């Protein structure tokens, strides 16, 4: 039996369909109708977000399956078809109707709870284009609801332990939807990888204020918060404008502030060498402004910083396995970008409300992103071959969310354990992505002729982070699991 969530898009070859709220047998009970039905069977209250006035159009899953069949046989390539119904009803009406079919007093069991973020008042799709192909809704609401209730009464344990899904504000666990394809089908989008489960970890209310809306990490943090059902908003103010930061905090009323804003330069850090004032304004003045405002308001702040403030030296020689620790003093001053980052990190140590995460050479499963370190070096004509510590965002960004929830503070080397060289990464790229891929190496002296500022190369000691999150993978294993396996083409 086909079941899908509201307003997800599915591609049938090159035909796209959009669906309304679908209900019916065998649907995972995180969805509204099966949640109400199962809670009624168990004698529990029916939780309604807000006042229940939100309006939806509900379509029985059998009718949706028939719609897919009609589209597959009669639809035109390249077209979009809405699968819907013009019969709308409020969430409160749905709950009251289910109470009626169970012969229970709705006033005794309906419970109004805190509204969920981004709870749209109304969804509506025009399905006339699909009806022109000969499809019609066949199952009346009451008949479909009775079929749904009968199925759940006969199969109450079909989904196993669904106690989390039945909560008024459920959180997903990696064990609920462990398979990426299953997650994508249920939720309609891909997720960043999980290295731990959120369920039962920390039930304290949190709301994040995130800076860095247009940046790579800032954008990913917003998506992660959506996945985790965390309330959050992007900051509208500019970091160098302290008044606008105060207005953001007054408006959003966050419990935590996450700063992923900063200047790295486009296409690379060489930009900072000729734009020093702009770099100082954001990386130093702006970051300190935000930390100071958060400190005044008694707010936790997480700052996504960099580990490119170190270079191999006599106490941390290349290939020794001896990494720089959190308490080590930065020793790399080769680029203006790194100078500003080292300066602000040293000053931030005086703020007890701040958590500093040293990110290095960030990597993600999105191989089309030009900020991705793997994407960068795969497009270079020549690369150096030096082992470095790196950050796999798919694994570590979810950890940063958990760190904020735990209110972890101080400096953290935010990299996967171990090091990996440019050549080792490109060998994996060749083996997993492009068997014909080739590259050339050059040494640091040759590299210096084509760049403006020297680059940092180092190994970070990630033992502190590993102790807090023992399941964290070493850099090579993490890259394979989160980047190359999902993108495998050979």
C-alpha positions as a LaTeX table, in Angstrom:
\begin{tabular}{lrrr}
\hline
Residue & $x$ (\AA) & $y$ (\AA) & $z$ (\AA) \\
\hline
Unk1 & 0.00 & 0.00 & 0.00 \\
Unk2 & 1.47 & 3.35 & $-1.04$ \\
Unk3 & 1.82 & 5.96 & 1.68 \\
Unk4 & 3.49 & 9.37 & 1.41 \\
Unk5 & 3.56 & 12.60 & 3.39 \\
Unk6 & 2.01 & 15.90 & 2.40 \\
Unk7 & 3.58 & 18.03 & $-0.29$ \\
Unk8 & 6.57 & 15.81 & $-1.00$ \\
Unk9 & 7.63 & 15.62 & $-4.63$ \\
Unk10 & 8.40 & 12.34 & $-6.36$ \\
Unk11 & 9.90 & 11.81 & $-9.79$ \\
Unk12 & 8.40 & 9.10 & $-11.97$ \\
Unk13 & 11.13 & 9.04 & $-14.60$ \\
Unk14 & 10.73 & 12.67 & $-15.72$ \\
Unk15 & 7.17 & 13.14 & $-14.45$ \\
Unk16 & 6.84 & 14.94 & $-11.11$ \\
Unk17 & 3.92 & 14.46 & $-8.73$ \\
Unk18 & 2.90 & 16.38 & $-5.63$ \\
Unk19 & 0.64 & 14.87 & $-2.97$ \\
Unk20 & $-1.76$ & 16.08 & $-0.29$ \\
Unk21 & $-2.03$ & 14.67 & 3.24 \\
Unk22 & $-2.31$ & 10.94 & 2.67 \\
Unk23 & $-3.78$ & 8.54 & 5.23 \\
Unk24 & $-4.59$ & 4.85 & 5.36 \\
Unk25 & $-3.43$ & 1.44 & 6.62 \\
Unk26 & 0.23 & 0.67 & 7.29 \\
Unk27 & 1.27 & 4.32 & 7.62 \\
Unk28 & 4.01 & 5.16 & 10.11 \\
Unk29 & 2.21 & 6.69 & 13.13 \\
Unk30 & 4.26 & 9.88 & 13.25 \\
Unk31 & 1.64 & 11.16 & 10.78 \\
Unk32 & $-1.52$ & 12.80 & 12.11 \\
Unk33 & $-4.30$ & 10.29 & 11.32 \\
Unk34 & $-2.51$ & 7.08 & 12.39 \\
Unk35 & $-1.14$ & 8.89 & 15.46 \\
Unk36 & $-4.68$ & 9.85 & 16.56 \\
Unk37 & $-6.00$ & 6.36 & 15.78 \\
Unk38 & $-3.28$ & 4.52 & 17.72 \\
Unk39 & $-3.55$ & 6.87 & 20.68 \\
Unk40 & $-7.33$ & 6.31 & 20.73 \\
Unk41 & $-6.79$ & 2.53 & 20.64 \\
Unk42 & $-4.38$ & 2.84 & 23.58 \\
Unk43 & $-6.80$ & 5.06 & 25.52 \\
Unk44 & $-4.47$ & 8.06 & 25.36 \\
Unk45 & $-5.29$ & 11.71 & 24.80 \\
Unk46 & $-5.19$ & 13.17 & 21.28 \\
Unk47 & $-2.63$ & 16.03 & 21.22 \\
Unk48 & $-3.39$ & 18.92 & 18.86 \\
Unk49 & $-0.76$ & 21.51 & 17.98 \\
Unk50 & $-1.97$ & 25.03 & 18.63 \\
Unk51 & $-5.74$ & 25.51 & 18.43 \\
Unk52 & $-6.37$ & 22.86 & 15.76 \\
Unk53 & $-7.65$ & 25.35 & 13.19 \\
Unk54 & $-4.99$ & 24.38 & 10.62 \\
Unk55 & $-6.71$ & 23.08 & 7.48 \\
Unk56 & $-5.56$ & 20.12 & 5.41 \\
Unk57 & $-6.91$ & 18.05 & 2.51 \\
Unk58 & $-6.84$ & 14.32 & 3.30 \\
Unk59 & $-6.67$ & 11.67 & 0.60 \\
Unk60 & $-6.96$ & 7.91 & 1.08 \\
Unk61 & $-3.81$ & 6.00 & 0.10 \\
Unk62 & $-5.67$ & 3.70 & $-2.32$ \\
Unk63 & $-6.76$ & 6.73 & $-4.33$ \\
Unk64 & $-3.18$ & 7.98 & $-4.37$ \\
Unk65 & $-1.97$ & 4.63 & $-5.71$ \\
Unk66 & $-4.56$ & 4.82 & $-8.49$ \\
Unk67 & $-3.41$ & 8.35 & $-9.28$ \\
Unk68 & 0.15 & 7.11 & $-9.74$ \\
Unk69 & $-1.13$ & 4.40 & $-12.05$ \\
Unk70 & $-3.07$ & 6.90 & $-14.16$ \\
Unk71 & $-0.08$ & 9.26 & $-14.37$ \\
Unk72 & 2.29 & 6.44 & $-15.33$ \\
Unk73 & 0.04 & 5.33 & $-18.18$ \\
Unk74 & $-1.48$ & 8.62 & $-19.33$ \\
Unk75 & 0.78 & 11.39 & $-18.03$ \\
Unk76 & 3.09 & 13.37 & $-20.26$ \\
Unk77 & 6.86 & 13.39 & $-19.82$ \\
Unk78 & 8.12 & 16.59 & $-18.24$ \\
Unk79 & 4.79 & 17.52 & $-16.68$ \\
Unk80 & 3.87 & 18.06 & $-13.02$ \\
Unk81 & 0.66 & 16.56 & $-11.60$ \\
Unk82 & $-0.95$ & 17.48 & $-8.29$ \\
Unk83 & $-2.57$ & 14.57 & $-6.46$ \\
Unk84 & $-5.14$ & 16.08 & $-4.16$ \\
Unk85 & $-8.70$ & 16.69 & $-3.10$ \\
Unk86 & $-10.76$ & 19.84 & $-2.70$ \\
Unk87 & $-12.40$ & 18.49 & 0.47 \\
Unk88 & $-10.70$ & 20.23 & 3.38 \\
Unk89 & $-11.04$ & 19.75 & 7.13 \\
Unk90 & $-9.29$ & 21.15 & 10.17 \\
Unk91 & $-7.04$ & 19.11 & 12.46 \\
Unk92 & $-9.63$ & 19.57 & 15.21 \\
Unk93 & $-12.34$ & 18.16 & 12.92 \\
Unk94 & $-10.18$ & 15.09 & 12.25 \\
Unk95 & $-9.68$ & 14.47 & 15.97 \\
Unk96 & $-13.39$ & 14.91 & 16.71 \\
Unk97 & $-14.37$ & 12.54 & 13.89 \\
Unk98 & $-12.00$ & 9.85 & 15.18 \\
Unk99 & $-13.46$ & 10.29 & 18.68 \\
Unk100 & $-16.93$ & 9.82 & 17.22 \\
Unk101 & $-15.95$ & 6.53 & 15.53 \\
Unk102 & $-14.45$ & 5.30 & 18.82 \\
Unk103 & $-17.55$ & 6.41 & 20.76 \\
Unk104 & $-15.53$ & 8.61 & 23.12 \\
Unk105 & $-16.18$ & 12.15 & 24.30 \\
Unk106 & $-13.85$ & 14.45 & 22.37 \\
Unk107 & $-13.81$ & 16.98 & 25.22 \\
Unk108 & $-12.33$ & 14.33 & 27.50 \\
Unk109 & $-9.46$ & 13.22 & 25.24 \\
Unk110 & $-8.49$ & 16.16 & 23.00 \\
Unk111 & $-5.51$ & 18.02 & 24.46 \\
Unk112 & $-4.15$ & 21.26 & 23.00 \\
Unk113 & $-0.33$ & 21.40 & 23.14 \\
Unk114 & 2.37 & 23.84 & 22.08 \\
Unk115 & 2.24 & 24.52 & 18.36 \\
Unk116 & 5.11 & 23.18 & 16.26 \\
Unk117 & 7.40 & 25.54 & 14.33 \\
Unk118 & 6.36 & 26.47 & 10.77 \\
Unk119 & 2.90 & 24.93 & 11.15 \\
Unk120 & 1.22 & 26.26 & 8.01 \\
Unk121 & $-2.42$ & 27.25 & 8.34 \\
Unk122 & $-3.51$ & 25.71 & 5.05 \\
Unk123 & $-2.29$ & 23.47 & 2.24 \\
Unk124 & $-4.22$ & 23.23 & $-0.97$ \\
Unk125 & $-3.47$ & 21.70 & $-4.38$ \\
Unk126 & $-5.46$ & 22.08 & $-7.59$ \\
Unk127 & $-5.88$ & 18.54 & $-8.99$ \\
Unk128 & $-7.84$ & 19.45 & $-12.14$ \\
Unk129 & $-4.92$ & 18.58 & $-14.43$ \\
Unk130 & $-4.89$ & 15.04 & $-13.02$ \\
Unk131 & $-8.68$ & 14.76 & $-13.30$ \\
Unk132 & $-8.37$ & 15.60 & $-16.99$ \\
Unk133 & $-6.46$ & 12.30 & $-17.34$ \\
Unk134 & $-9.49$ & 10.44 & $-15.98$ \\
Unk135 & $-8.59$ & 10.13 & $-12.28$ \\
Unk136 & $-11.14$ & 10.72 & $-9.56$ \\
Unk137 & $-11.16$ & 10.41 & $-5.80$ \\
Unk138 & $-13.15$ & 7.25 & $-5.01$ \\
Unk139 & $-12.94$ & 6.76 & $-1.24$ \\
Unk140 & $-15.09$ & 9.03 & 0.95 \\
Unk141 & $-13.43$ & 10.39 & 4.08 \\
Unk142 & $-15.55$ & 8.39 & 6.54 \\
Unk143 & $-15.09$ & 5.12 & 4.64 \\
Unk144 & $-11.31$ & 5.57 & 4.40 \\
Unk145 & $-11.11$ & 6.48 & 8.07 \\
Unk146 & $-13.03$ & 3.34 & 9.08 \\
Unk147 & $-10.72$ & 1.18 & 6.93 \\
Unk148 & $-7.72$ & 2.83 & 8.60 \\
Unk149 & $-9.07$ & 2.29 & 12.11 \\
Unk150 & $-9.94$ & $-1.36$ & 11.39 \\
Unk151 & $-6.43$ & $-2.05$ & 10.12 \\
Unk152 & $-4.72$ & $-0.55$ & 13.17 \\
Unk153 & $-7.06$ & $-2.44$ & 15.51 \\
Unk154 & $-6.02$ & $-5.69$ & 13.82 \\
Unk155 & $-2.32$ & $-4.75$ & 13.59 \\
Unk156 & $-1.53$ & $-2.65$ & 16.68 \\
Unk157 & 2.09 & $-3.88$ & 16.90 \\
Unk158 & 2.94 & $-3.75$ & 13.19 \\
Unk159 & 5.43 & $-0.89$ & 13.63 \\
Unk160 & 6.93 & $-2.21$ & 16.86 \\
Unk161 & 7.73 & 0.36 & 19.54 \\
Unk162 & 6.19 & 3.61 & 18.29 \\
Unk163 & 6.08 & 5.41 & 21.64 \\
Unk164 & 8.40 & 8.13 & 20.35 \\
Unk165 & 6.30 & 8.73 & 17.23 \\
Unk166 & 3.16 & 9.03 & 19.35 \\
Unk167 & 4.62 & 11.90 & 21.36 \\
Unk168 & 3.06 & 15.32 & 20.68 \\
Unk169 & 6.48 & 16.52 & 19.44 \\
Unk170 & 8.32 & 13.38 & 18.24 \\
Unk171 & 12.04 & 13.26 & 17.49 \\
Unk172 & 13.51 & 10.94 & 14.92 \\
Unk173 & 16.08 & 8.36 & 15.92 \\
Unk174 & 18.73 & 6.92 & 13.66 \\
Unk175 & 17.32 & 3.51 & 14.54 \\
Unk176 & 13.82 & 4.44 & 13.33 \\
Unk177 & 14.81 & 5.21 & 9.76 \\
Unk178 & 18.32 & 3.89 & 9.44 \\
Unk179 & 18.24 & 3.40 & 5.69 \\
Unk180 & 18.86 & 6.53 & 3.63 \\
Unk181 & 16.36 & 5.58 & 0.94 \\
Unk182 & 13.70 & 4.87 & 3.56 \\
Unk183 & 14.34 & 8.24 & 5.20 \\
Unk184 & 14.15 & 10.05 & 1.85 \\
Unk185 & 10.84 & 8.36 & 0.99 \\
Unk186 & 9.29 & 9.11 & 4.36 \\
Unk187 & 10.59 & 12.67 & 4.74 \\
Unk188 & 11.02 & 13.80 & 1.15 \\
Unk189 & 14.66 & 14.92 & 1.44 \\
Unk190 & 18.09 & 13.54 & 2.17 \\
Unk191 & 19.62 & 13.97 & 5.58 \\
Unk192 & 23.10 & 14.51 & 6.87 \\
Unk193 & 24.57 & 11.37 & 8.40 \\
Unk194 & 23.88 & 10.48 & 12.01 \\
Unk195 & 26.47 & 9.25 & 14.47 \\
Unk196 & 24.16 & 9.08 & 17.48 \\
Unk197 & 20.47 & 9.09 & 18.39 \\
Unk198 & 18.79 & 12.18 & 19.79 \\
Unk199 & 15.88 & 10.37 & 21.42 \\
Unk200 & 15.94 & 10.64 & 25.18 \\
Unk201 & 19.24 & 12.54 & 25.28 \\
Unk202 & 18.08 & 15.98 & 26.30 \\
Unk203 & 14.45 & 17.01 & 26.53 \\
Unk204 & 15.20 & 20.58 & 27.65 \\
Unk205 & 13.62 & 23.20 & 25.38 \\
Unk206 & 16.11 & 24.85 & 23.04 \\
Unk207 & 15.83 & 27.52 & 20.39 \\
Unk208 & 18.79 & 28.40 & 18.19 \\
Unk209 & 19.66 & 31.75 & 16.68 \\
Unk210 & 22.02 & 31.03 & 13.76 \\
Unk211 & 24.33 & 33.46 & 11.97 \\
Unk212 & 25.74 & 32.57 & 8.56 \\
Unk213 & 22.57 & 32.15 & 6.50 \\
Unk214 & 24.34 & 32.48 & 3.16 \\
Unk215 & 27.31 & 30.34 & 4.17 \\
Unk216 & 27.85 & 26.63 & 3.69 \\
Unk217 & 27.91 & 25.57 & 7.34 \\
Unk218 & 25.18 & 28.02 & 8.32 \\
Unk219 & 22.89 & 26.58 & 5.66 \\
Unk220 & 23.55 & 23.02 & 6.80 \\
Unk221 & 22.87 & 23.93 & 10.43 \\
Unk222 & 19.42 & 25.20 & 9.47 \\
Unk223 & 18.62 & 21.93 & 7.71 \\
Unk224 & 19.83 & 19.94 & 10.69 \\
Unk225 & 17.61 & 21.90 & 13.04 \\
Unk226 & 14.64 & 21.17 & 10.78 \\
Unk227 & 15.46 & 17.46 & 10.91 \\
Unk228 & 15.75 & 17.49 & 14.68 \\
Unk229 & 12.55 & 19.51 & 15.09 \\
Unk230 & 14.56 & 22.22 & 16.83 \\
Unk231 & 13.11 & 25.72 & 16.85 \\
Unk232 & 15.52 & 28.12 & 15.19 \\
Unk233 & 15.85 & 31.30 & 13.17 \\
Unk234 & 18.57 & 32.99 & 11.18 \\
Unk235 & 19.91 & 36.28 & 12.52 \\
Unk236 & 19.01 & 39.33 & 10.46 \\
Unk237 & 21.59 & 41.67 & 11.97 \\
Unk238 & 25.16 & 42.15 & 10.86 \\
Unk239 & 27.88 & 41.03 & 13.23 \\
Unk240 & 29.66 & 44.37 & 13.16 \\
Unk241 & 26.42 & 46.14 & 14.19 \\
Unk242 & 25.95 & 45.45 & 17.90 \\
Unk243 & 22.54 & 47.12 & 18.02 \\
Unk244 & 21.16 & 44.81 & 15.31 \\
Unk245 & 22.44 & 41.78 & 17.24 \\
Unk246 & 20.58 & 42.96 & 20.35 \\
Unk247 & 17.43 & 43.35 & 18.25 \\
Unk248 & 17.82 & 39.78 & 16.93 \\
Unk249 & 18.06 & 38.39 & 20.44 \\
Unk250 & 15.06 & 40.40 & 21.63 \\
Unk251 & 13.03 & 39.21 & 18.65 \\
Unk252 & 14.02 & 35.52 & 18.58 \\
Unk253 & 14.51 & 34.93 & 22.33 \\
Unk254 & 17.01 & 32.07 & 21.75 \\
Unk255 & 18.52 & 29.74 & 24.30 \\
Unk256 & 21.66 & 29.23 & 22.16 \\
Unk257 & 23.44 & 31.32 & 19.52 \\
Unk258 & 25.43 & 29.55 & 16.79 \\
Unk259 & 27.84 & 31.63 & 14.75 \\
Unk260 & 28.87 & 30.22 & 11.37 \\
Unk261 & 29.38 & 33.64 & 9.80 \\
Unk262 & 32.82 & 34.72 & 8.77 \\
Unk263 & 35.05 & 35.77 & 5.91 \\
Unk264 & 37.09 & 33.04 & 4.24 \\
Unk265 & 37.46 & 34.72 & 0.87 \\
Unk266 & 36.36 & 33.76 & $-2.62$ \\
Unk267 & 37.59 & 31.68 & $-4.27$ \\
Unk268 & 40.00 & 31.12 & $-1.35$ \\
Unk269 & 41.80 & 32.77 & 1.57 \\
Unk270 & 44.08 & 34.72 & $-0.78$ \\
Unk271 & 41.19 & 37.23 & $-1.04$ \\
Unk272 & 41.77 & 38.19 & 2.59 \\
Unk273 & 45.31 & 39.39 & 1.78 \\
Unk274 & 43.91 & 42.25 & $-0.28$ \\
Unk275 & 40.77 & 42.84 & 1.82 \\
Unk276 & 42.21 & 43.08 & 5.31 \\
Unk277 & 39.77 & 45.63 & 6.72 \\
Unk278 & 36.75 & 43.60 & 5.59 \\
Unk279 & 38.31 & 40.48 & 7.07 \\
Unk280 & 38.95 & 42.18 & 10.44 \\
Unk281 & 35.46 & 43.67 & 10.50 \\
Unk282 & 33.74 & 40.27 & 10.32 \\
Unk283 & 36.25 & 37.76 & 11.70 \\
Unk284 & 37.40 & 39.83 & 14.65 \\
Unk285 & 35.10 & 42.75 & 15.44 \\
Unk286 & 31.90 & 40.95 & 14.43 \\
Unk287 & 32.65 & 37.73 & 16.30 \\
Unk288 & 33.64 & 39.62 & 19.46 \\
Unk289 & 30.50 & 41.74 & 19.22 \\
Unk290 & 28.34 & 38.63 & 19.16 \\
Unk291 & 30.21 & 36.98 & 22.02 \\
Unk292 & 29.91 & 40.14 & 24.09 \\
Unk293 & 26.18 & 40.52 & 23.47 \\
Unk294 & 25.59 & 36.86 & 24.31 \\
Unk295 & 27.62 & 37.23 & 27.47 \\
Unk296 & 25.57 & 40.27 & 28.55 \\
Unk297 & 22.34 & 38.36 & 27.95 \\
Unk298 & 23.58 & 35.19 & 29.66 \\
Unk299 & 23.38 & 33.19 & 26.42 \\
Unk300 & 25.46 & 30.25 & 25.24 \\
Unk301 & 27.40 & 30.90 & 22.03 \\
Unk302 & 29.01 & 28.37 & 19.72 \\
Unk303 & 31.57 & 29.76 & 17.28 \\
Unk304 & 32.63 & 27.78 & 14.21 \\
Unk305 & 36.29 & 28.69 & 13.97 \\
Unk306 & 39.27 & 27.12 & 12.20 \\
Unk307 & 42.15 & 24.78 & 12.92 \\
Unk308 & 44.21 & 26.45 & 10.18 \\
Unk309 & 46.17 & 28.30 & 12.86 \\
Unk310 & 48.84 & 25.62 & 13.25 \\
Unk311 & 51.60 & 24.13 & 11.11 \\
Unk312 & 53.85 & 21.14 & 11.62 \\
Unk313 & 56.87 & 22.01 & 13.80 \\
Unk314 & 59.64 & 20.29 & 15.73 \\
Unk315 & 57.29 & 19.35 & 18.58 \\
Unk316 & 54.59 & 18.18 & 16.15 \\
Unk317 & 56.55 & 16.81 & 13.18 \\
Unk318 & 54.93 & 15.58 & 10.00 \\
Unk319 & 54.08 & 11.88 & 10.22 \\
Unk320 & 54.70 & 11.61 & 13.96 \\
Unk321 & 51.05 & 11.20 & 14.97 \\
Unk322 & 51.53 & 13.97 & 17.55 \\
Unk323 & 48.70 & 16.43 & 17.08 \\
Unk324 & 48.12 & 19.94 & 18.35 \\
Unk325 & 45.93 & 20.02 & 21.45 \\
Unk326 & 43.28 & 22.54 & 22.43 \\
Unk327 & 45.62 & 24.30 & 24.86 \\
Unk328 & 48.48 & 24.70 & 22.36 \\
Unk329 & 49.33 & 28.19 & 21.20 \\
Unk330 & 48.75 & 28.86 & 17.45 \\
Unk331 & 52.00 & 28.92 & 15.49 \\
Unk332 & 50.87 & 29.61 & 11.90 \\
Unk333 & 50.91 & 33.22 & 10.74 \\
Unk334 & 51.35 & 32.60 & 7.01 \\
Unk335 & 48.00 & 34.06 & 5.96 \\
Unk336 & 46.08 & 37.11 & 7.12 \\
Unk337 & 42.97 & 34.97 & 7.43 \\
Unk338 & 44.70 & 32.67 & 9.91 \\
Unk339 & 46.09 & 35.65 & 11.85 \\
Unk340 & 42.59 & 37.04 & 12.43 \\
Unk341 & 41.24 & 33.65 & 13.45 \\
Unk342 & 44.06 & 33.04 & 15.93 \\
Unk343 & 43.60 & 36.53 & 17.35 \\
Unk344 & 39.86 & 36.17 & 17.93 \\
Unk345 & 40.22 & 32.66 & 19.39 \\
Unk346 & 42.65 & 33.95 & 21.98 \\
Unk347 & 40.26 & 36.76 & 22.94 \\
Unk348 & 37.22 & 34.48 & 23.07 \\
Unk349 & 38.90 & 32.40 & 25.78 \\
Unk350 & 37.98 & 35.21 & 28.16 \\
Unk351 & 34.25 & 34.60 & 27.59 \\
Unk352 & 33.04 & 31.70 & 29.70 \\
Unk353 & 29.83 & 31.39 & 27.66 \\
Unk354 & 31.61 & 30.50 & 24.38 \\
Unk355 & 32.31 & 27.16 & 22.71 \\
Unk356 & 34.93 & 27.36 & 19.94 \\
Unk357 & 35.01 & 24.61 & 17.31 \\
Unk358 & 38.20 & 24.37 & 15.23 \\
Unk359 & 37.05 & 23.17 & 11.79 \\
Unk360 & 39.67 & 22.11 & 9.22 \\
Unk361 & 39.42 & 21.55 & 5.48 \\
Unk362 & 35.65 & 20.79 & 5.66 \\
Unk363 & 34.33 & 17.89 & 3.61 \\
Unk364 & 30.76 & 16.83 & 2.84 \\
Unk365 & 28.84 & 14.37 & 0.68 \\
Unk366 & 27.88 & 17.24 & $-1.65$ \\
Unk367 & 30.62 & 16.89 & $-4.24$ \\
Unk368 & 29.14 & 19.71 & $-6.32$ \\
Unk369 & 29.82 & 22.30 & $-3.62$ \\
Unk370 & 32.87 & 24.42 & $-4.52$ \\
Unk371 & 33.66 & 24.91 & $-0.79$ \\
Unk372 & 34.05 & 21.16 & $-0.30$ \\
Unk373 & 37.75 & 20.33 & 0.10 \\
Unk374 & 37.39 & 17.18 & $-2.04$ \\
Unk375 & 35.68 & 19.19 & $-4.79$ \\
Unk376 & 38.44 & 21.76 & $-4.67$ \\
Unk377 & 41.39 & 19.43 & $-5.02$ \\
Unk378 & 39.65 & 17.28 & $-7.65$ \\
Unk379 & 39.49 & 20.40 & $-9.84$ \\
Unk380 & 43.08 & 21.53 & $-9.33$ \\
Unk381 & 45.65 & 20.86 & $-12.03$ \\
Unk382 & 48.24 & 19.96 & $-9.41$ \\
Unk383 & 48.07 & 19.24 & $-5.67$ \\
Unk384 & 50.55 & 18.91 & $-2.85$ \\
Unk385 & 50.49 & 15.62 & $-0.97$ \\
Unk386 & 50.56 & 16.34 & 2.75 \\
Unk387 & 48.63 & 14.52 & 5.51 \\
Unk388 & 46.15 & 16.80 & 7.30 \\
Unk389 & 43.38 & 16.68 & 9.86 \\
Unk390 & 39.98 & 17.35 & 8.34 \\
Unk391 & 36.31 & 17.74 & 9.29 \\
Unk392 & 33.61 & 15.54 & 7.74 \\
Unk393 & 30.56 & 17.75 & 8.12 \\
Unk394 & 28.04 & 14.96 & 7.55 \\
Unk395 & 29.25 & 13.28 & 10.73 \\
Unk396 & 30.42 & 16.18 & 12.87 \\
Unk397 & 27.77 & 18.86 & 12.35 \\
Unk398 & 25.09 & 16.72 & 14.07 \\
Unk399 & 27.60 & 16.37 & 16.91 \\
Unk400 & 27.86 & 20.17 & 17.12 \\
Unk401 & 24.10 & 20.36 & 17.66 \\
Unk402 & 24.42 & 17.86 & 20.50 \\
Unk403 & 27.35 & 19.80 & 21.95 \\
Unk404 & 25.21 & 22.93 & 22.06 \\
Unk405 & 22.42 & 21.02 & 23.79 \\
Unk406 & 24.92 & 19.78 & 26.37 \\
Unk407 & 26.21 & 23.36 & 26.77 \\
Unk408 & 29.79 & 22.24 & 26.18 \\
Unk409 & 32.15 & 25.21 & 26.26 \\
Unk410 & 35.80 & 26.03 & 25.71 \\
Unk411 & 37.99 & 25.16 & 22.72 \\
Unk412 & 37.49 & 21.91 & 20.80 \\
Unk413 & 39.50 & 20.46 & 17.92 \\
Unk414 & 36.51 & 19.77 & 15.67 \\
Unk415 & 38.09 & 17.23 & 13.33 \\
Unk416 & 37.86 & 13.51 & 12.82 \\
Unk417 & 40.69 & 11.55 & 14.48 \\
Unk418 & 43.80 & 10.96 & 12.40 \\
Unk419 & 45.06 & 12.47 & 9.16 \\
Unk420 & 44.64 & 11.81 & 5.46 \\
Unk421 & 46.69 & 13.11 & 2.54 \\
Unk422 & 45.58 & 14.74 & $-0.69$ \\
Unk423 & 46.69 & 11.72 & $-2.69$ \\
Unk424 & 44.81 & 9.30 & $-0.44$ \\
Unk425 & 41.62 & 11.30 & $-0.93$ \\
Unk426 & 42.09 & 11.48 & $-4.70$ \\
Unk427 & 42.76 & 7.75 & $-4.83$ \\
Unk428 & 39.39 & 7.18 & $-3.16$ \\
Unk429 & 37.83 & 9.64 & $-5.59$ \\
Unk430 & 39.22 & 7.62 & $-8.49$ \\
Unk431 & 38.10 & 4.29 & $-6.99$ \\
Unk432 & 34.57 & 5.39 & $-6.10$ \\
Unk433 & 33.71 & 8.22 & $-8.52$ \\
Unk434 & 35.81 & 8.30 & $-11.68$ \\
Unk435 & 38.11 & 5.40 & $-12.66$ \\
Unk436 & 39.73 & 7.60 & $-15.32$ \\
Unk437 & 40.57 & 10.42 & $-12.92$ \\
Unk438 & 44.24 & 11.48 & $-12.89$ \\
Unk439 & 46.19 & 14.16 & $-11.07$ \\
Unk440 & 49.69 & 15.53 & $-10.67$ \\
Unk441 & 51.63 & 16.48 & $-7.57$ \\
Unk442 & 53.92 & 19.41 & $-6.90$ \\
Unk443 & 55.88 & 20.45 & $-3.82$ \\
Unk444 & 55.37 & 23.37 & $-1.46$ \\
Unk445 & 57.95 & 25.50 & $-3.25$ \\
Unk446 & 56.12 & 25.04 & $-6.56$ \\
Unk447 & 52.77 & 25.68 & $-4.87$ \\
Unk448 & 54.06 & 28.96 & $-3.42$ \\
Unk449 & 54.49 & 30.32 & $-6.95$ \\
Unk450 & 50.74 & 30.06 & $-7.72$ \\
Unk451 & 49.22 & 31.22 & $-4.42$ \\
Unk452 & 49.41 & 34.53 & $-2.57$ \\
Unk453 & 49.48 & 33.30 & 1.04 \\
Unk454 & 51.00 & 30.08 & 2.42 \\
Unk455 & 48.63 & 27.33 & 3.56 \\
Unk456 & 48.38 & 25.63 & 6.94 \\
Unk457 & 49.21 & 21.92 & 7.19 \\
Unk458 & 48.85 & 20.15 & 10.51 \\
Unk459 & 47.50 & 17.30 & 12.60 \\
Unk460 & 44.96 & 18.11 & 15.30 \\
Unk461 & 44.59 & 15.97 & 18.40 \\
Unk462 & 40.90 & 15.00 & 18.44 \\
Unk463 & 41.06 & 12.90 & 21.62 \\
Unk464 & 38.98 & 15.38 & 23.64 \\
Unk465 & 36.11 & 15.22 & 21.12 \\
Unk466 & 36.51 & 11.46 & 20.74 \\
Unk467 & 36.17 & 11.00 & 24.49 \\
Unk468 & 32.89 & 12.93 & 24.48 \\
Unk469 & 31.62 & 11.13 & 21.34 \\
Unk470 & 33.33 & 7.72 & 21.28 \\
Unk471 & 31.50 & 6.51 & 18.15 \\
Unk472 & 33.14 & 9.17 & 15.99 \\
Unk473 & 34.98 & 7.60 & 13.03 \\
Unk474 & 38.59 & 8.23 & 12.02 \\
Unk475 & 38.99 & 10.51 & 9.02 \\
Unk476 & 39.45 & 7.85 & 6.34 \\
Unk477 & 36.53 & 5.70 & 7.48 \\
Unk478 & 34.31 & 8.76 & 7.86 \\
Unk479 & 35.07 & 10.00 & 4.35 \\
Unk480 & 34.30 & 6.57 & 2.89 \\
Unk481 & 31.06 & 6.16 & 4.83 \\
Unk482 & 29.62 & 9.65 & 4.49 \\
Unk483 & 31.08 & 10.88 & 1.20 \\
Unk484 & 32.21 & 8.18 & $-1.19$ \\
Unk485 & 29.80 & 5.34 & $-0.45$ \\
Unk486 & 26.70 & 7.55 & $-1.01$ \\
Unk487 & 28.24 & 8.94 & $-4.22$ \\
Unk488 & 29.68 & 5.68 & $-5.52$ \\
Unk489 & 29.63 & 5.40 & $-9.30$ \\
Unk490 & 32.22 & 2.72 & $-10.06$ \\
\hline
\end{tabular}
